[in-house]
Amino acid sequence: MGRRREAEDPDRYLHLRGGYFHYRRRVPTELRGLDNRGHFVRRSLDTQDRLKARTARDLHEAADNGLWAALLLGENPQAARARYKLAVKRAESLGFVYRPLGEILASEPLETIMRRVESTVAEPAKSPVVDAVTGMVAPPDDKISDALQLYFSEIARDELRTKSTDQRKRWKAKRKMSVDVFIELVEDKPMSRITREDARKVHKYWLDRVAPEEGAGDRSASTGNRNMGNLRTLYGDYYRHLGFPEQKNPFADLSFKDKSKRSRPPFPTDWIKDKILAPGALTQLNDQARGIVLAFVETGCRPSELANLHVGVIHLDHEVPHISVEPREDPDDPREIKTESSVRRVPLVGVALEVFKRHPEGFPRYKDREAQLSATVNKHFKKHELFPTNEHTVYSLRHSFEDRMKNARLDEELRRMLMGHTIDRPKYGEGGDMKMWQEELMKIALPFDPAIV
């Protein structure tokens, strides 16, 4: 109860001496052998203003809490990170930017250096204050595997906040694979020891996959670029997190030229009509997977977008029935959309309208389960010979939708908007334009037997 009352006291650890506030706090008994400041921490706050004293007290309190937590952790990467962060925080509490000693001497004017020295005069030679002000706390030196875990847990936490569970899982898996390749080729090295030679070794590995000296590559340039980019971003963000934004990145400027921009071939329109929309072609798929495929044909929406629609974005009672592709902003059930331009409304025509009349609440079986959906549908298409060639995948339906709009001479801006592509010019207006969008899409709607839904 005593500690709780102390924590609730707005003037805890504050003492008046000669009209000025001082910070005075007892060192925990179990840490007196590790904290060389004696039984008490004492520090003048150089102010007579109570509110300013409380603010300064909060900074010192947080720094001491962290220091003692780090001392309890012992010697490990987590403790090293904690000590370094505390040194940065303590330096800031005294009005200084934390810098390593060498950087202080090389870059700061003599006046600032002298202020640093003067602020430590009353401190023991070996104290957290002296170490913080004079830059004597070494930055942490995590191995790349530990840096990746720090990236997941702290550095990129905000980026993960709006992703769904499945999106987070796939996002982490891609970055872990990049780091695993590095470790296999080099070793689980401390970040400070990663060299340009190490980075080139990884680049050479992907170069041999993307563009071998003989034969065709088994990986695309975009795959190689994504993996090199993952390592480059991890390295840069790690050092920015530690306060070293100027750290030279060994992975910089190592990439692959992607001239081919290879894409999946579209399904011929006649193939869609005669094979995919044929009675019985999709019968053995479960009704939700079948519904997604049929809606895909007439909306061009990505399967992941269709799989995550819900009752709030399926608008069958509007003058123009449509779906809204947008992020899920529920903090307990978030989901990102691929790009800002992917947020859009798509009128429902043809077989897509019939699908959503049957599934007005969407396809909950595949919510946040895009990989399962893809495996199920592609397996069915292969088994029933619904692919014209081995180059086709179900995703080829998206390219078919785009080609059908081009062939019908739909306006380019409207095509890009419906596909969720970036538009350089202002977007189409709202409201009444939906009717026009519907009329344009009716031009490419394919005939179908309602029984296939």
Buried (B, 14 or more C-beta within 10 A) or exposed (E): EEEEEEEEEEEBBBBEEEEBBBBBBEBEEEEEEBBEBEEEBBBEBBBEEEEEBBEBBBBBBBBBEBBBBBBEBEEEBBBBBBBBBBBBBBBBBBEBEBBBEEEBEEEBEEEEEEBBEEBBEEBEEEBBBBBBBBBEBEBBBBBBBBBBBBBBEEBBEEEBEBBBEBBBEEBBEEBBEBBEBBBEEBEEBBBEEBEBEBBBEBBEBBBBBBBEEEEEBEBBBBBBBBBBBBBBBBBBBBBEBBBBEEBEBBBEEBBBEBEEEEEBBBBEBEBBBEBBBBEEBBEEBEBBBBBBBBBBBBBBBBBBBBBBBBEEBBBEEEEBBBBEBBBBEEEEEBBBBEEEBBEBBBBBBBBBBBBBBEBEEBBBBBBBBBEBBBEBBBEBBEEBEBBBEEEBBBBBBBBBBBBBBEEEEBEEBBBBBBBBBEBEEEEBEEEEBBEBBBEBBEEBBBEBEEEBB
